[in-house]
Amino acid sequence: MPIYLDNAATTPLRAEVKERMISLLDDPFGNPSSIHQFGRKARALLEDSRRQIARSLHCTPHEIIFTSGGTEADNTALLIAVRDLGVQRIITSPIEHSAVLRTAEALAKKYRV
């Protein structure tokens, strides 16, 4: 039986996670940023998820940020570290993902890190 080892970009879902995700494609259906009934229901589920994750990680819900993918997550983490937390040095290597390298280069120019 083959073993999948390339979990950097994607990882197979556990069956129960996949089932839950599929059920959520139908209900609640709505943009969580919308003010209508469907959006409010989606927002409530999103915020409940945020609270559960925060509780598991022993942090506040405010500290949980959902992003659309890896590049946005890399950019957000590095920007917050430099701009908001005062990190003054970012150490990278040539084998970093290009999203990390490009963001680090941009931050070096703007914030002189």
N, C-alpha and C positions, 0 to 999 in steps of 0.2 A: 504494500500500500504506500503510495507516495506521501511525503511529508512536505507541507507548505511552509517555507521559511521566510518568505518575503513579506513580512508584516509591517514594513515601514510605511507603505502607502495605503494598504488595505488589509483587512483581516476578516476571515470567515466569521459570520455571525453565529452565535449560539442559537439553537432552535427556538427557545423561549423568547429571546430578544427579537428574532425575526418575526415571530407570530405577533408580538406586541406592536412592533413597528407597522406591520401590515394592517392590523386593526385600527391604528391611529390614522391611516391614510383616509379612512372614511369618517371617523368620528373621534374627535371633533374636527370637522372640516372648516377651516377658516384661517384668515391671516391674523396672527396674534397682535398685530399692530392696528387692527381695525376696531372700531367702537361698536359694531353691530353684535348681535347675540352670538353669532358663530365665532367672531373674533375674540370676544370676551371669554368664551368657553376655551378656545385654543390658548389664550393668554393665561388663564387659570391653570391649565395643565402644564404649560411651560414653566410658570412660576413655582408650581408644586414640585416639578422635576428639579428646578434650581435649588429649592430648599432641601430636597432629599440628597442631592449631590453634596451640597455644603455640609450637611450633617455628617455624611460619610467621611468627608475630608477634614472635619473639625475646623471649618471656617464659616464665614458669614455668606449668605446668599449674594450679597453685593460683590463678593470676590469671584463669583462664578460668571465667566463670560463665554457665551456660545458664539462660535464663529462658523463660517461657511466651509472652512477647510484648512488644510495645513499651512498654506502660504499666509492666509489671513491670521492664523494663530501665531505663526512665527513673527510676523510684523507687529502684531498687537503686544506680544510678550516683550519683545525687544524695546518697542517704543515706551511702554509703561515702565520698564526697568530704568531706562535712561531719563525720560522726561519727568516721571512722577516719583520714582524711588531714588533718584540721584546716582545711579550706577555711572561710573566714570570710565570704565574700561570694559570692552567686549573682546574676548579672546576667541578667535576663529581659526580654522585651518582650511587648506585648499579642498578638503574632502567634504566640507559643509554643503548642505543643499543650497542651490543658487538663491532661494528665497531668503535664507539667513544671510548669505554673503551680500546680496544687493541691499538688504535692509541695514546691515551693519555699515556698509559703505555710505549709505545715505545719512545715517545717524552720525557717522564720523564727520561728515561735512557740516551738518546742521548744528550738532551739539558738541563737536570736537572731542568725541570719545575715542 
